[in-house]
């Protein structure tokens, strides 16, 4: 998770993470163990289908803190900044 803290090219949250995975822009995905089960299922499936490494994080609050936000986050991803356009 140290990469997530240092790197500025990341997306935070379920929708943005899923979008980055499906677009082939995610380099690594982080998923909180205490996220809702439907979110965990979708992110795991998408990461597996796209062969993207997945790292589990104990709590949403830890993931949010690592991303520099004041609330928890179920998911986040490191992205290739050269590929990502919103």
N, C-alpha and C positions, 0 to 999 in steps of 0.2 A: 504494500500500500504506500510505501515511501515514494514510489514513482508518481503516484497520483497527487501527492502533496507538492512535489517539485514541478510538475509539468503543467503548463498553462493550456495546452491543447487537450481539452477534455470536455466531455458532455456530462451533465448531471441530470438524473431523473429517468423514470421509466420510458417515457415517450421518446426523448432525445437519444437515449441509449439504444433502444430498439431500432430507431431510425438509422443510427450510425452502423449498427450491426448489419442490418439488411442492405445498406448501401455499400458494404465492404470497406468502411472507413475506420471501424473500431480495430485497434491493435490489441487491446486487452480489456476485459470486462470485469467489473467488481459488483458483487451481489450480496446484499445484507441477509444474514440468516434469519432475521426477524421480519423480513418483508412478507407481504401477503402471498399465500401459496400460488394463486393464479399468475402473479407477477414473476415469481421464481420459476414457475413452469415455462412461461413464455421466453424469458431471458435465457434459461438453460437450453431450451430447444433451439433458439435462434443462434446462440453461440456455438452449439454443437454442429448445427447444419453448416455454419460458415467457418468452422474450424478456428474459432477465436478462443484463446486461453481465458479461463474463468477463474477468478479468485473469490472465495467466500470471505466475508467480513462479519464479525460477530454481531454488530448492531448497526442499525440505520444511523444512529447518532454519531458513531465513529466514522462512518462513510461521509456523512455530511460535513463533519469537522475536517476531514482530510481534503475535502473539496473547497474548504473555505467558506461554507455557508452556515448560517445559524440554526438550521433545522436539519432533521435527519433526511437521508436519501436512501431509497431502496436499491438504486443502481447508479452506476457511473461507468464511464469508459474512457480510456486513453484513445485519442484519435490521431490520425495522420493529418496534420494541419494543412498540408499541401492538397489534400483531397476533399476537405470538408467545406461545404458551402451551405449556408442556412437558407 
